[in-house]
Amino acid sequence: MTDPARIRVLVVDDHGVVRRGLRGYLELLDDIEVVGEAENGLRGVELAEELEPDVVLMDLVMPELDGIGAIARIKASRPAIQVVALTSFIEEEKVTAALEAGASGFILKDADADDVAAAIRAAHNDEIHLDPAAARILARGLRNRSTAAPTEPLTERELEVLGLVGRLAMRSRAPGSGLRQPVRGTSLRSTA
């Protein structure tokens, strides 16, 4: 029997070592339970429908069905399931496509393990968690688009993402200094 207070997570990644590493870490946490693993997007969609996890941690680059396609299918069939995109690649197109498909967060595979857990918790609380590098890329892209003549108004989702990027930027300010703190890269590697 699963504990209803725990966040039920499905891990979808084509690399077994990544799945096992994430499971190993997440199982150490009191509030998160890994309910399944899938090795590709198609299997991830099947397991999401079967297991109905609270959150899916989804790699974006996989065989059979990529993560962006899998996110769209999961959100179409089970809109209550939250999805956090997990990838090694930080490209504006991937970040934007994942969010447009319905992802509740975007985190890099080299993120600190605690940041992965924070992204899962944020998604479970219906919040969007963006890796700082993803937020910077989105902000740059939006800033670059704002210098060109607008061809159409921003979509509701684009406005939501823009608001979240702004809030993330405000959180990075040092109290009382008025200066922004640089966002430092982190790693999933063990510190032990």
C-alpha positions in Angstrom: 0.0 0.0 0.0 1.3 3.4 -0.9 1.4 6.3 1.6 -1.0 9.0 0.3 1.2 11.7 1.8 4.1 10.7 -0.5 4.5 12.1 -4.0 4.2 9.2 -6.5 6.9 9.5 -9.2 7.4 7.7 -12.5 11.0 8.0 -13.9 11.3 7.9 -17.7 14.8 7.8 -19.2 16.4 5.6 -21.8 19.6 5.2 -19.7 19.3 2.5 -17.0 22.0 4.0 -14.9 20.2 7.4 -14.8 16.9 5.6 -13.8 18.6 3.6 -11.1 20.5 6.7 -9.8 17.4 8.8 -9.6 15.4 6.0 -8.0 18.2 5.4 -5.5 18.3 9.0 -4.5 14.5 9.6 -4.5 13.9 6.5 -2.4 16.0 8.1 0.4 13.4 10.9 0.7 10.5 10.6 3.1 8.0 12.4 0.9 8.7 10.8 -2.5 8.0 7.3 -3.8 9.2 6.0 -7.1 6.2 3.9 -8.4 7.8 2.9 -11.8 10.4 3.3 -14.4 10.2 3.4 -18.2 13.0 3.2 -20.8 11.3 5.2 -23.6 8.5 7.6 -24.2 6.0 5.1 -25.4 6.4 2.9 -22.3 6.3 6.1 -20.2 2.9 7.0 -21.6 1.6 3.5 -21.0 2.9 3.4 -17.4 1.6 6.9 -16.7 -1.9 5.8 -17.7 -1.6 2.5 -15.8 0.1 3.8 -12.6 -1.3 7.3 -12.5 1.7 8.9 -10.7 1.5 12.4 -9.3 4.7 13.4 -11.2 6.6 12.0 -14.2 10.3 12.8 -14.4 10.8 12.7 -18.2 13.9 12.6 -20.3 13.5 14.5 -23.5 15.8 12.6 -25.9 14.7 8.9 -26.1 14.0 6.3 -28.7 10.5 5.3 -29.8 8.8 8.5 -28.7 10.8 11.5 -27.5 10.0 13.2 -24.2 8.2 16.1 -25.7 5.8 13.8 -27.6 5.3 11.7 -24.4 4.6 14.8 -22.3 1.9 15.9 -24.8 0.3 12.4 -24.8 0.3 12.2 -21.0 -1.2 15.6 -20.6 -3.8 14.9 -23.2 -4.9 11.6 -21.5 -4.2 12.5 -17.8 -4.1 16.2 -17.4 -3.7 16.0 -13.6 -0.3 14.2 -13.9 2.5 16.8 -13.7 5.6 16.3 -15.8 9.1 17.6 -15.1 11.4 17.5 -18.2 14.9 16.2 -17.5 17.6 16.6 -20.0 21.3 17.1 -20.7 20.6 19.6 -23.5 19.8 23.2 -22.8 18.4 24.7 -26.0 15.6 27.3 -26.2 13.6 25.1 -28.6 13.6 22.1 -26.2 12.7 24.2 -23.2 9.9 26.0 -25.1 8.6 22.8 -26.7 8.6 20.9 -23.3 6.7 23.8 -21.6 4.3 24.1 -24.5 3.6 20.4 -24.4 2.6 20.8 -20.7 5.7 20.3 -18.7 5.5 21.7 -15.1 9.3 22.1 -14.9 12.6 21.8 -16.7 15.7 20.6 -15.0 19.1 19.6 -16.3 20.7 16.2 -15.6 23.7 17.9 -14.0 21.5 19.6 -11.4 22.0 18.9 -7.8 20.0 16.0 -6.5 18.1 18.3 -4.1 17.1 20.5 -7.1 15.6 17.4 -8.8 13.6 16.7 -5.6 12.6 20.4 -5.5 11.4 20.3 -9.1 9.2 17.2 -8.3 7.8 18.9 -5.2 7.1 22.1 -7.1 5.3 20.2 -9.8 3.2 18.3 -7.3 2.2 21.7 -5.8 1.1 22.9 -9.3 4.1 25.2 -9.5 6.6 25.5 -12.4 10.2 24.9 -11.6 12.8 26.0 -14.1 16.5 25.2 -14.0 18.3 28.6 -13.8 20.0 27.9 -17.1 16.6 27.3 -18.7 15.2 30.5 -17.2 18.1 32.5 -18.6 17.7 31.0 -22.1 13.9 31.7 -22.1 14.5 35.3 -20.8 17.2 35.9 -23.6 14.8 34.5 -26.2 12.0 36.6 -25.0 14.2 39.7 -24.8 15.5 39.1 -28.4 11.9 38.7 -29.7 10.9 41.9 -28.0 13.4 43.9 -30.1 11.8 42.7 -33.3 8.4 43.9 -34.4 5.8 41.6 -32.8 3.9 39.5 -35.3 1.3 38.1 -32.9 0.5 38.5 -29.2 2.0 36.1 -26.6 -0.1 33.0 -25.9 -1.5 32.5 -22.4 1.2 29.9 -21.7 4.0 32.2 -23.0 2.7 34.9 -20.6 2.7 32.4 -17.7 6.3 31.3 -18.5 7.4 35.0 -18.8 5.9 35.7 -15.4 7.7 32.7 -13.9 11.0 33.8 -15.4 10.5 37.2 -13.8 9.7 35.8 -10.4 12.7 33.5 -10.6 14.9 36.5 -11.4 13.5 38.4 -8.5 14.3 35.5 -6.1 17.9 35.6 -7.2 18.4 39.1 -5.8 20.4 39.4 -2.6 18.4 40.8 0.3 19.1 44.5 0.7 21.9 44.7 -1.9 19.8 45.4 -5.0 22.3 43.2 -6.8 21.6 39.9 -8.5 23.5 36.9 -7.4 25.0 34.8 -10.1 23.3 31.4 -10.6 25.8 28.7 -10.1 25.8 25.3 -11.9 25.2 22.3 -9.7 25.6 18.6 -10.2 23.8 15.3 -9.5 27.1 13.8 -8.5 27.3 12.5 -4.9 29.2 14.7 -2.4 30.0 11.7 -0.2 
